Amino acid sequence: MKDFADASFSPEVIEIMTAALEGAIATLPHPINSAHVNILAESILRTAKTGERNVAVLQMIALVELQIVPRG
């Protein structure tokens, strides 16, 4: 993952991010692509780094970003 070397999160925030990632992954069709999981994780990290702590918001933003990422 890129651009997260200086990120630091409390255990509580890690739990929130984990729940958001698991929830987002659960909505993906099977088979689940590891690149999609990576995009979701990076989005959640980036959004949490800005201070967002709502699981539903983190999940929604990650899924929206996944939809708009160029495929190639």
Contacts in CASP RR format, 6 or more apart in sequence:
PFRMAT RR
TARGET T0000
AUTHOR 0000-0000-0000
METHOD contacts of the structure
MODEL  1
MKDFADASFSPEVIEIMTAALEGAIATLPHPINSAHVNILAESILRTAKT
GERNVAVLQMIALVELQIVPRG
1 38 0 8 1.000
1 41 0 8 1.000
1 42 0 8 1.000
1 45 0 8 1.000
2 42 0 8 1.000
3 46 0 8 1.000
4 42 0 8 1.000
4 45 0 8 1.000
4 49 0 8 1.000
7 45 0 8 1.000
7 49 0 8 1.000
9 17 0 8 1.000
9 48 0 8 1.000
13 48 0 8 1.000
13 53 0 8 1.000
16 48 0 8 1.000
16 53 0 8 1.000
16 55 0 8 1.000
16 58 0 8 1.000
17 44 0 8 1.000
17 45 0 8 1.000
17 48 0 8 1.000
17 58 0 8 1.000
19 55 0 8 1.000
20 44 0 8 1.000
20 55 0 8 1.000
20 56 0 8 1.000
20 58 0 8 1.000
20 59 0 8 1.000
20 62 0 8 1.000
21 37 0 8 1.000
21 40 0 8 1.000
21 41 0 8 1.000
21 44 0 8 1.000
21 59 0 8 1.000
21 62 0 8 1.000
23 59 0 8 1.000
24 40 0 8 1.000
24 44 0 8 1.000
24 59 0 8 1.000
24 62 0 8 1.000
24 63 0 8 1.000
24 66 0 8 1.000
25 32 0 8 1.000
25 37 0 8 1.000
25 40 0 8 1.000
27 63 0 8 1.000
28 36 0 8 1.000
36 66 0 8 1.000
39 62 0 8 1.000
39 65 0 8 1.000
39 66 0 8 1.000
39 69 0 8 1.000
40 62 0 8 1.000
40 63 0 8 1.000
40 65 0 8 1.000
40 66 0 8 1.000
41 62 0 8 1.000
43 61 0 8 1.000
43 62 0 8 1.000
43 65 0 8 1.000
43 66 0 8 1.000
44 58 0 8 1.000
44 59 0 8 1.000
44 61 0 8 1.000
44 62 0 8 1.000
47 57 0 8 1.000
47 58 0 8 1.000
47 61 0 8 1.000
47 62 0 8 1.000
48 58 0 8 1.000
52 58 0 8 1.000
52 61 0 8 1.000
END
